[in-house]
Amino acid sequence: MAISNGEKVHPDDVVNAEKRNVYLKVSILNILEIDTLKETFTADVFYQARWREPKLDGKKGGDKIDWSSYWNPKIFISNAISQKDHDKWCLLQTEESGETHIVEKSRLVATFTESMELALFPFDIQDLNIFITTELSDAEVGIFEDDREISSVHTEIFAKRQEWKIYEFVHFTPKDLTQEYANKKFKKPGMHVFCSAGRKPGFFVWNVIVLMCIISSLSLATFAVNRSKVENRLQLSIMLVLITVTFKFVTNQVIPKISYVTHLDRYIIGSTMFLYLVAMWHAASHAIITDSTALSDVDQYAFYAFCGLFGFIQLFFALIVILSGSTRRYRVNKTLQQYNRKRADIMNSGDIIKTSKTGTLFKKNAQDCL
C-alpha cells in the first residue's frame, strides 16, 4: 500500500500492508567534482528500481499503461542536497514465464553530502556514498541489490582523473532508518550505494612534504655558523620555524576543520618540533656549557644526533603511511574482488534477463512515472 505525501501512517495499515521486494541497480556515469573542504561530491547518476506487479501479467507492449494506478515504492535519494537535472520514466519487463515487473528508471546530476575520512590525508581513500531510501515502511517494501543486472561506475570520462583514482566497483550496504517513526517497529528501509576514490597524493608530496623536508633539513646547516654567534644560529632557526607555521596555515585551506590530525598534520608538526629542538639546543647549550672547548665537542655530537633524529623522523613517517593505509587498501581491494566475482557470475548466468519472445523491454511505449 503506497502512502501519499501528507497522509498519516496508521499502525494497522502498516502491519497489514502487502510487502513487496524492490531490486536496485545503480550506475555512476560520471563524477564531476569531489570537494574535500565542503565534504560533498557531484555526480551524474543513473538508478533503477524493479519490482513485481502481478496485475500487469500478460500485458502487451503496445497497451497504454496508467502508471499512477499501480503500486510504487516511492524510491528517492536522501543525501542529494541539490539537483541540476532529473529524468524519470517507467517501462515493463516481462519474463518467459509471463511474470511482469515494473522498472522505474531515473537519471540525475546532483551534489551529494559525504563525510570525508581524512586521517590518512593526502594518502586517503574516500567512499562516495549515495543513500537510496523510500517513503514507505519496511512492512511495505524491502530494498535489495539487483542480482540480474550489475551496477557499475564509469571512469572513462572522469573529470578529476589527475587528482583521484576511481575504483571500478559499486558496493551495496543495507541500512534501516528509525528516526521518523515513534515506534521502532516501523522503520524505513534504505541502501547505501558507494564507490571508492583514492586520492593521488603527488601534489601534496611535492609541494608540501618534500619542501617541508628541505626546510627542516636546513636547520642542520645552522651548525655551520660559528658557535660564538649564537644569535645568528637562533635567528636562522626561528625563521625556519615561522616558515613551517606558514605551511601549516596553507594546508588548512584545503581540508575541513576536523578534530583529529591527518598524516600531513603529523609530518608538519613533527618537522616543526624538530626545528624547535634545534633552536632550543642553540639557546640552551650556550647557557649551560661555559667551557668553549667542551662546548665545541658537545656541539659536534649534537649535530650527529640531530642528523640521526632527522633521518628517523622521515623513516618513521614513511612507515606510518604504509602501515596505516594497508588496512584501508586491503578492504577496498577485497571489495573490488567481490564485485568482479559477482559481475562474472551475472555475465555467465543463463538468465540475466530472460524476457518474453515479443521483446525484452517495451521502451517505445514507456510513459513518465507519477
Stockholm file with secondary structure:
# STOCKHOLM 1.0

chainA/1-370         MAISNGEKVHPDDVVNAEKRNVYLKVSILNILEIDTLKETFTADVFYQARWREPKLDGKKGGDKIDWSSYWNPKIFISNAISQKDHDKWCLLQTEESGETHIVEKSRLVATFTESMELALFPFDIQDLNIFITTELSDAEVGIFEDDREISSVHTEIFAKRQEWKIYEFVHFTPKDLTQEYANKKFKKPGMHVFCSAGRKPGFFVWNVIVLMCIISSLSLATFAVNRSKVENRLQLSIMLVLITVTFKFVTNQVIPKISYVTHLDRYIIGSTMFLYLVAMWHAASHAIITDSTALSDVDQYAFYAFCGLFGFIQLFFALIVILSGSTRRYRVNKTLQQYNRKRADIMNSGDIIKTSKTGTLFKKNAQDCL
#=GR chainA/1-370 SS CCCCTTCCCCHHHHHTSCCEEEEEEEEEEEEEEEETTTTEEEEEEEEEEEEECGGGTTCCTTSCCCGGGSCCCCEEESSEEEEEEEEEEEEEEEBTTSCEEEEEEEEEEEEEECCCCCTTTTSCEEEEEEEEEESSCTTTEEEEECSSSCCEECCTTCTTTTTEEECSCCEEEEEEECTTCSSTTSCEEEEEEEEEEEECTHHHIIIIIHHHHHHHHHGGGGGGSCTTCHHHHHHHHHHHHHHHHHHHHHHTTSSCCCSSCCHHHHHHHHHHHHHHHHHHHHHHHHHHCCCHHHHHHHHHHHHHHHHHHHHHHHHHHHHHHHHHHHHHHHHHHHHHHHHHHHHHHHHHCTTSSCBCTTCSBCGGGCBCCC
#=GC SS_cons         CCCCTTCCCCHHHHHTSCCEEEEEEEEEEEEEEEETTTTEEEEEEEEEEEEECGGGTTCCTTSCCCGGGSCCCCEEESSEEEEEEEEEEEEEEEBTTSCEEEEEEEEEEEEEECCCCCTTTTSCEEEEEEEEEESSCTTTEEEEECSSSCCEECCTTCTTTTTEEECSCCEEEEEEECTTCSSTTSCEEEEEEEEEEEECTHHHIIIIIHHHHHHHHHGGGGGGSCTTCHHHHHHHHHHHHHHHHHHHHHHTTSSCCCSSCCHHHHHHHHHHHHHHHHHHHHHHHHHHCCCHHHHHHHHHHHHHHHHHHHHHHHHHHHHHHHHHHHHHHHHHHHHHHHHHHHHHHHHHCTTSSCBCTTCSBCGGGCBCCC
//
